[in-house]
Amino acid sequence: MASTSPGYGITIRAEGPPSAQPVSVVTNAITLAGASITALDVVESNLDHVVIDVTCDAIDGEHAEQITAAISKNPQITVRKVSDRTFLLHLGGKIEIQSKVPLKTRDDLSRAYTPGVARISQAIAADKSDARRLTIKRNTVAVVTDGSAVLGLGNIGPEAALPVMEGKAALFKRFADVDAWPVCLDTQDVDEIVRTVQIIAPVYGGINLEDISAPRCFEVERRLRDLLDIPVFHDDQHGTAIVVLAALSNALKLVGKKLSDAKIVMSGAGAAGTAIARLLVASGAKQIIGFDKDGLVKEHKDGDDVMRTWFVDNCAPGVFSGTISEAMVGADTFIGVSAPNVISESDVAAMAAGSIVFALANPDPEVDPVLARKHAAVVATGRSDQPNQINNVLAFPGIFRGLLDGRITKITDKMLVAAAEAIASCVSTEQLNANFIVPSVFDPHVVTKVAEAVKAAGKTNV
């Protein structure tokens, strides 16, 4: 199922004599190596040599090296330089701070800073709620991580997590005009994380927890929600759950089934899996059979976190006690938030007619989507190079836009369900098909609809 990706895009600068036909040699080598050429420029053209830049998408880092090696095999062609386009994009970071006011004259300085700024500080000291009106607090979110569960990379630490958090902040700005900032903490102690976020909270209008491993993430979120008067949202849990619910609602509509009647098999009962199950149950799901790395999630165990306890209490498989392959027989839906290749093509073939497969492990899903599509009516993944990408960016920008604009301090399941319904509604009946169950992340209506839904749900809880 390997396919090329812009995430592994490279630009190769090669040189050779005109007689060697360097353009033809280089492009043929790249094509034969299985890469996708996206651009070609002739940088220099002289009587004795031609210099070209060819940009292409590879499958992964090793594939990029193989492409370069294939070109270098021709003795008349010299590879002068290979630039990794993803690394170039990250040079110096992806975000910056800009002033919203002019600072060109002494008058400007006198109002923006001393002595005029003292009047603003005095007003806030007299009424702390004015901080939301007179500072960045009204539109600012902290993206907080300890680097313990970053993407599919695991516990790589706060420094290595920073590029991901920068990207999250850039998405906040691009899609919802929310000013977000990375807060990468050099601790994985729950007490220290909670206390640190608590003491920096006055600057922010909301907290987005990101890439904190389970089960610590559950306690961090719960304690911060109790302590703070601003909303706390764990995107790995709730953002994923919202988009899964939206996508599943549309997929079930497409195949003519109801959530309340569907037999759902889940692989993964960590942060994302338990949050998905919770939101599905809140929306009417009645039959969820869950599996984790130890097998069927059926009984309580010593040391269970609060979310796994909830899963056992609310998603008990009844008399069933078999394997995941046995559970897949006659299942209407499979949802995977776990690891690669946990189910097979034959497992998908054993599902009920009109089956739905959400294989969301990244970068390698629980089953090859190409194989799954042979048998399932609808297939979704977490990958951008496949149709029906389950992407949290459909949820969190609009969620926080609504939370900030509505001055909402606490998040409820009702808001999360409303957000999912808003996302699902962005796909019209005319648009809905097996390859289009969720809207594009670039659909401008998504953020607006989600924000309005969150605000409306928040008002009903006041």
Stockholm file with secondary structure:
# STOCKHOLM 1.0

chainA/1-462         MASTSPGYGITIRAEGPPSAQPVSVVTNAITLAGASITALDVVESNLDHVVIDVTCDAIDGEHAEQITAAISKNPQITVRKVSDRTFLLHLGGKIEIQSKVPLKTRDDLSRAYTPGVARISQAIAADKSDARRLTIKRNTVAVVTDGSAVLGLGNIGPEAALPVMEGKAALFKRFADVDAWPVCLDTQDVDEIVRTVQIIAPVYGGINLEDISAPRCFEVERRLRDLLDIPVFHDDQHGTAIVVLAALSNALKLVGKKLSDAKIVMSGAGAAGTAIARLLVASGAKQIIGFDKDGLVKEHKDGDDVMRTWFVDNCAPGVFSGTISEAMVGADTFIGVSAPNVISESDVAAMAAGSIVFALANPDPEVDPVLARKHAAVVATGRSDQPNQINNVLAFPGIFRGLLDGRITKITDKMLVAAAEAIASCVSTEQLNANFIVPSVFDPHVVTKVAEAVKAAGKTNV
#=GR chainA/1-462 SS CCCCEEEEEEEEEEEECGGGCHHHHHHHHHHHTTCEEEEEEEEEECSSCEEEEEEEEESSHHHHHHHHHHHHTSTTCEEEEEEEHHHHHHTTCSCCCCCSSCCCSHHHHHHHSTTTHHHHHHHHHHCTTHHHHHSGGGGEEEEEECSSSBTTTBSCHHHHHHHHHHHHHHHHHHHHCCEEEEEECSCCCHHHHHHHHHHHGGGCSEEEECSCCTTHHHHHHHHHHHHCSSCEEEIIIIIHHHHHHHHHHHHHHHHTCCGGGCEEEEECCSHHHHHHHHHHHHTTCCEEEEEETTEECCSCCTTCCHHHHHHHHHSCCTTCCCCHHHHHTTCSEEEECSCTTSSCHHHHHTSCTTCEEEECCSSSCSSCHHHHTTTCSEEEESCTTSSSBCCGGGTHHHHHHHHHHTTCCSCCHHHHHHHHHHHHHTSCTTTCBTTBSSCCTTCHHHHHHHHHHHHHHHHTTC
#=GC SS_cons         CCCCEEEEEEEEEEEECGGGCHHHHHHHHHHHTTCEEEEEEEEEECSSCEEEEEEEEESSHHHHHHHHHHHHTSTTCEEEEEEEHHHHHHTTCSCCCCCSSCCCSHHHHHHHSTTTHHHHHHHHHHCTTHHHHHSGGGGEEEEEECSSSBTTTBSCHHHHHHHHHHHHHHHHHHHHCCEEEEEECSCCCHHHHHHHHHHHGGGCSEEEECSCCTTHHHHHHHHHHHHCSSCEEEIIIIIHHHHHHHHHHHHHHHHTCCGGGCEEEEECCSHHHHHHHHHHHHTTCCEEEEEETTEECCSCCTTCCHHHHHHHHHSCCTTCCCCHHHHHTTCSEEEECSCTTSSCHHHHHTSCTTCEEEECCSSSCSSCHHHHTTTCSEEEESCTTSSSBCCGGGTHHHHHHHHHHTTCCSCCHHHHHHHHHHHHHTSCTTTCBTTBSSCCTTCHHHHHHHHHHHHHHHHTTC
//
